[in-house]
Structures are given as C-alpha cells and as structure tokens.
Amino acid sequence: MTMFGALLFDLDGTIIDSAPDVCASINQTLGTMGRPPITVDNIKALVGFGARTLCEKTLAMTGKPSNEEEINFLLTGFLNYYRKNPSEHTVIFPGALNALSLFKNAGIKLGICTNKPEATCLPVLEALKLRQFFSSVICGDTLAFRKPDPRHVFHTLDDMGADASNAALIGDSEADIKAAHNAGLPSVLVTFGYCHVPFDTLNADAIIDHFDNLDSALKAIATARKK
C-alpha cells in the first residue's frame, strides 16, 4: 500500500471519461445559437481549464467571433443542461473504483481537486456514486483561483485536514501536473485522459496506463523521496 497519507485526484480524464456528456451539453446550446456542433475529440482538446474557457474556445472553433453575451449564454446553457444530464454517457475509467476503495479502506485521505465547476462536478459524483470516497471536493469555481495555481491544491489539502508533505496528486493534464509542481507535491500522470501535450514534457514523477498500476507507482515515488 502507498506510503502517502493523502491523495488528490483530478476528475475529468482522470477518474471519469466525461467528454461525451460535456460534448452533448455544449452541442445542445450551440444548436440554439445556430452554430454547428463539435465532436467528442474537439472536447477532449478543449477541456481542463474551466467551463468558461471551454465555452470561449468552443465559440472560436464554431465560426464567427463571439462576444461576452454569447459566451455567457453558452456557459449558462451548458451548465444547466449538464446539471440535469450529468452521467448519461460518462463512464468510470477501468480500475478506478478498485483503487479508490483500496486507498479509502487503508485510511488514506482522498480529495478531488478539479477545474470542473461545482454545478457539474457534484451531480456527476452523486450520479456515479463516487462522492462517498472523498472527504473534500474543491471545484474550479469554489475559489477565486484554480489549477495550476498551487493555492487550489493547498486549499483542498487544508479542507481534507491533510499535510502537503505527505500527499500526492493524480491527474491527466498539464494543469494537474503543473499544479502539483507549483505546490511541491509529487505527481502521477494517467495516459488515458485529456492531456494536450506530450507526456514526457510534463516531468511527472510517474506515468501510468491503468489504475491497477497506481499503488505501485505511488510506492516507488515515496521510496525514492526517502532516499
């Protein structure tokens, strides 16, 4: 079992593959705006930096330049639709439930540190019965700052009652790994998410292709840090 006392997880692209539901929610509102739909692959290239940025990039991708009114319209419609349809097409990545159960049963504190807004994060956690694993869920709009700002990480740890010197972060994107670096935490990068850059450019402490490898990766990181 990992030697860390606390683990922070990103959500989208790390624990769940939510891109299909994000895509459906965005497209529903794009249709009312007379704009063309985008694809799931488009969504995977755009997510990770918060809902407003997602909407701004979506509008830039779908035609004529947008203004603040259009961005706000898409954001509001997206959040409202997603809140009501949080998990129709979303799946939990293989091995994630087993890993979370293993860590929780071992007494390790678990938290969510995500740039996903509260309006969409909390419903999907409830719908997929994931909320039970986490003592803290800090979202992209819970605070005035978000990943890669290290304060997002520190606030999550404080809310968990966890010590940064005994914690690690698991994520799928550059925002996650940069947040870990900025906070001085070791990091594990999963390869099955929505990363926008080559994996080896992020200098994560470990890279895994499946949740079955997470515990051993964390053990190796903890051992190496003690030498």
Helices and strands as residue ranges (DSSP letters): E 6-9, E 16-17, H 19-32, H 40-46, H 51-61, H 68-84, E 91-92, H 96-105, E 109-113, H 118-127, G 131-133, E 136-138, H 150-160, G 164-166, E 167-171, H 174-183, E 187-190, G 199-201, E 206-208, G 211-213, H 214-226
